Amino acid sequence: MEHLLGPARTAIGTIIQIFVQGEHIERVEVVGDPGKNLPVVFPGLIDMHVHFRQPGNEHKETLYSGSRAAIFGGVTTVGDMPNNTPVTNSYGTIQNKIRLSHDAPGSFFFHIIAAENNYAEIERCFEEGSIRAVKLFMGESTDTFGLSKESLRHHFELISSLDQLLMIHAEDDETIEHNKTKYPAEAAMHSTIRSEEAEYTATAQALELAVKYKTRCYFCHVSGRKSFETIVSAKKDGLEAYIEVTPHHLYLDDSYLTASGNNPFPSGNYYKVNPPIRQAATAEFLRSKIRACGQGIDQIDSIGTDHAPHLPSEKEKSYQDAPSGLPAIELYLPLIAQFYHQGQIDLTRLEDLLVGSKQRIFRLHDRGSIKEGMRADLLFWDPSAKQSVGAQHVHSKCGWSPYQGMELHGWPVQVFVGGKLRVDQGKFCE
């Protein structure tokens, strides 16, 4: 049965109403200004970088709980990472995650890990349309493992031959291990141990292979200026490479890594994440690349939350034992909408960072825009709504937020997934 949504204002200021049939948009009509405040309508947001922990760590998050939290942040589609237990390294493990996601309220894509000799599994997944990208860890992170040089080379060559996308976590183990011998094992030193130089070294290695094999690359959670500028240089030379930045690398800095000052929690380990949050000047540099207008080659291409939840009891362990990662998915829209509220970007740039860039980069042909035939994944939101982040905004199973107390502008009013109302005025609709 057809139903009508709107009217609402698009990113370019057009007032529209949307007719939905089942899970898809049937048609869109431009209407006159009704002379009242209207919500803004975006396509449902897309975050292709989340860690929902299932299978293996369901006490932290599940595909259902993570998807539900995402919808509160305006996110209707996610790309879930492969560092699970067991690791998602085969067609069978991908199919298992697809089965586990069937009851979740949002939409999923799943990424497969680049492991030793799993080339045939990767090819099969792409042939059958099971995945959108391969995740490569250049160094060890949470529940991952490194690759031999030959396997690393082969993955770049394979992904290029398939004309697919390689998502890269760039940190160099050798640099990190050397730093561990020089500095004390404590949260305050996390950014020094896992240094910007460690990120740059791995980034440069990845770029050398990407240029050699002409591999499409998506650099996840770029945190350092030198890495950023090196990727931009490769892009200027013709490499198809994309830069993703996270909210925590935009908003937080290494002062949070001590249990004082800006940190509202009892341990700096709450803000332990790989790659680490950096100095305030580096965060400001990254924010300047959000503010760049249009789709310039020297700016941030995409925002990913890298939502990686852990329980407070886990974060309060010793530095060596506390896991790395921060939750953020339920705040995706308001965190990045701050740039619009502050007058630093317009709505079209905001929409592109949160939706359009992912549609292009990951070749998502059935979602990411408001037009006939597309999935009816829709976000109606109020740019003027102001709230301070509190317990009522925490929907992840981990139960806490690194943005606690932060005042944010721009919150979802209604979120539809496949034409079904899922969030209405801050309430979840089963």
N, C-alpha and C positions, 0 to 999 in steps of 0.2 A: 504494500500500500504506500502511495506517495505521501510524504509529509514535508512541510515547509519550515525552513530555518531562516532566521533573520527578521528584519533587515539588520545589516551590520556593515561596517566600513572596512574596506580592504587596505592593504599597505600603501597603495597609491591613491587612496582617498575616494575610490568609487564606492557607492552604496549599492549593495546587492542583497538579493534574497536567493536562497539555495533550495532547490527541490530535490529531495532524496527519495530514491526507490531502493528498498532493501539495503544493501551494503554500499551502494554507489550513488554518485551524484547524477541525477537525471538531466538537470539543466540549471543554468544560473541566469538570473534576470537582473538587469540594472534598474534601479528604482529611484524615485525622487527623494530628496532630503526631507525626512519627516519633521525636522525642526526640533529634535530632542537629542540628548546624548545617546550615542550608540556605542556598543562594544566594537572592538576591532576583531576581525576574523582572519585567522591564519589557517593554512592547512595544518593538520596535526603534526606536532613537532617530531623530529627524528633524531635519535641519539644512537649512533652506531658503535659506541664504546662504553659498554657496561659489563659488570661482573656480578651476575645474579646468583652465583655460588652453588647452583644445583646442576648436576648431582655432586654429593660429597660433603657439602658444608651447609646443609639446610637450616642449621641453627642460626646462621648469619642472615640468610636471604633464600627465597625460593623464586622460581620463575613466576609464580602467581603473585607473591608479595612484592617482588621487584617491579612487575608490570603494573600492579595496582598503584604503587608509589609513583611510578613514572607518569601515570595519567594525571595525578594531582599536580605534576609539574608541566602539564600540557603535552606530554610526550606520548604518542600513540604507537610508535614503532621504535624498537630497539634492536641493536646488533650486539649479541651476547658473546663474550670472550671465551676462549677454550681452556683456560687454566683451571680446570675442574679436577675432581677425583672420581673416576679416572679422567685423565687428560683427554680432551676432545681432539683425537688425532686420526680418525678414520671415518669412513662412511657409516659404519655401525654406530659409533658414538654420536655422530651428528643426528642420525635417525632417532636415537634414543632421546636426545634433547628435544627434537621436534615433537615426539610423543608426549614428553613431560609438559610441554607448553600448551597442549590442546585446551586445557581448562582456564588458561590465563586470560585476563580481560583485554590485554593489548596484543599487538602484532609483533612477531619476532623474525629476525634473521640470525643465523648462527655462523660464527667464524671457526675455521679449523686451524690447528696449530701447525707450524712448520717444524716437523720432527725429523729425526734421522730416518731416511729411506721410506717416508710415507707418500712418495710422489704419486703412485698409482691411486691411492686413496683420494688425494686431492683432485686428480683428474676426474675420477668418477663423480665426486661431489659436484664439480662444476658442470660436467656433462648432464647430470640429472637435475641441475638447478637448485641444489640443496644449500649452497652457500653463496655469499657475495664477496668474500675476501679470505685471504690467508693471513694469520697473525704470526709474525716473526719476532721472537725475543732475541735481540743481539747479545744480551747478558741475562743472568738469572734475576728473577724478580719473585713475586709471591707464587709458589707452587709451579715453577717453570724450570726449564733446563736449557743449557746452551747447545750449540750445534758445532760439529766439526767444520773446518774451513771448506772441505769439499761439498758437504751437504748444504752449507750456506750458499755457496756458488750455484749449486744445482737448483736450489729453490728460486733464486733470482732468474735463472735461465728458464725454468719451467713456467713461472708465472708470466713472464714476457711472452713465451711461445703460445700461451693460452689467451693472451690479451686480457688478463685479469689484474686484480689489485692486491698488492702486498702491504699490509699494515705493520708498521715497524715500531717496536719499543727499543730505543737506542740508548744503551748504557754499556760501557766497556768493563768487563769483569777484571781484567788485569789492572787497570787503573784503580778500581775500587778496592781490590785486595791489597794493593800497595798502600793505599791511604789508610786502610785498617791497621797497618803496622805503625803508622805515624801518629794517629789521633785516638783519643779515648773513646770507648764504645758507649756513647750517650746521645740522647736525642738532639741535644744542642749542636752536635757535630755531624748530624745526618747529612746536611747539605754540603759539608766539607768532605766527608767520606765518599758519598756518591756525588762527586763534584760536577760542575758544568763541563770541565775538561773530559770527564768520563762520558758524558753525553755526547760531547763534540767528537771524541775519538770514534765512537760507535757510529755516529751519524756520517762522518766522513768515510768510514769503511763501507757503510751501506750505499752511500751515493756513488762510490767508485764502482761497485757492482751494478747498481741501477743504471748508470751511464753506459757501462760496457754492454749490458744486455737489453737496454731500453725498456726497463721494467717500470710499470706504473706503481708509484709509491705514495703511501699515506703515512706521514710521520706523526705518530700519536704523541700526545701530551708534551709538545716541545716546550722546554722550560728555560733554556739558556739563550742569550743573545748571539753567541758565536755559532751555535747550531742553527738558529733561525736564519742568520745571514748566509750561512753556507748552503742551506737548502734553497734560499732565494737565488743565490748565484747559479746553482744548477738549473733552476727553473728558467732563468734568463738565457741559459745556454740551450734550452729546448727540452729539458727533461720534464715529463709529466709527473710532477710531484706536488703533494698537498701538505699543508701545515695545519695540524689540529692543536688547539690550546684548550686547557681545562679551566673551569671557574677558579679552582684553588690556586693555579699559577697566575691568574689575573688579580685575585683579591687578597691572597694571603702572602705572608713573607716569613723569613726564617726566625723572626722574633716570636712566633707561635711555638717554636720548638723547645721552649723552656716553660716550666710550670709557673709562669708569672706574666706580667704585662698584659698583652692582648689575649693570652690563652685563658679561657674560662674553666678549663679542666685541670684535674690534679696532676697530669703528667704531659710532658712534651710529646710523648709517644702517640697521643691522640692525633697529632698532625704529621706523623711519620707516613710518608708516601713516596713511591718511586715513579719517576724521578722526584727529588725533594722540592719543596717550596724554596724559593731563592730569596735573595736580598730584595729590599723594597724597590731599589732602582731597576732591577730586572723585571719585576712585576709591572712597573710603570712603562718600561720599554714595550712589553707585550700589550699593555692596554693601548699604547699608541698605535699598534698595528690592528687593533679593533676599529679605531677611529678612522683609519684610512678609508676613503670613499670608493665606491664601485668595487670591481673585482680585479684590483691591481695585482701584479705579480709579486709585489713585495709586502703583502699583507697576509693576515690570518685567513685561511680558507674555510675553517670549520671549527665549531665548538663541540667538544665531547666531554661528558661529565667524568668519565673514568670512574663511575660509581662503583666503589669497592668497599662494601660494608664489613665491619668487624665489631664484635661486642665490646662494651666498655671493659669488661673483665679481661679481655684479651689485650686491649690497648694499655691496660695498667700493669702488664707484666714488665720484666726488665727490657731494656732497649734491644738486646739481642733476640729476645723471644717475642716481643710485641710485633704483630704483623703490620705490613704497610698497606695503606689504602684509606680513602675517605668516602663517605656517602654524600650524595648531592642530587640524585635524580628528581626528587620531589620539588626541588627549587630551580629547576632548569630555566623556566621562563623568567621568573622574577630576578634571578641573578644576572642574566644577560640583558634583560629589559632596562636595567639601571643605566646602561649606556644611552638608551633612547631618552629616558627620563631626564638625564643630565644634559641633553641636547648635543651629545657627541656623535650620534649616528641617527639616520632616519629609519622609518619603519621598513623600507625595502631592504636596507642593509641588515637590519635585525632579522627579518624573515629569511634572508638568504643564509645567514650564519646558522640559523636554527633548523632550517628545512631545505631550502633550495640547493645549497651546496651539497648536502647528502644525496639529494635526488640525482644530481649530475654525476658526482664522484662515484657513487655506488650503482648507478644506472638503474634507478628504481622507477619503472615506467608506469606503475599503476597507482602511485601516491605522490604527495608532495606539492600538489597544486590544486586549485579550486576550479575545476572545469568538468564538463560533461564526460562521464565514463570513468572518472577517477574514484578511488575509494572515498567514501564519505567519512574520512578522518578529519575532524574539524575542531579548532580551538577558538572559542569566543572569550575575549579577555578585556580587562579594564586597565588601560595604561596609568590611570590616576589612582588606582587603589593602593593604599599604603598599609603595610603590616610589618611588625617586628617578628623575626623568626623565633618561635617558641615551640613548646612541646606539641601543640596542636598541629604544627606543620610537619612533624616527623612521622612519616608513613613507612619508612624502611623498617625491616624487622630488627635492625641493629639498635634502634631506639635512641639515637642521638644525632646531632648535626654540628659540623664544624663551623657553621654560620650562625650559631645560637646568638640571639640578641641583635643581629644585623637588621637594620631597617631597609626594606625593599619596596620598590614601587612596580606595579604591573603584575596582576595576579589573574589566573584563570577564573572565568565565570561559569562556563560550561565547556565540557570536553566530550566529543562524540567519537566513538571508535566503530568504524563500519556502519555508520548511521545510528548506532545505539548510544543513548545518553549514558555516560559513565561517571562524570563528575558534574554536580550541579550546586553552585554556591558553596563550595567547600565540602560537600557531602558526597560520598561514594554511592553510586547506584548499581546494585547487583543486577 
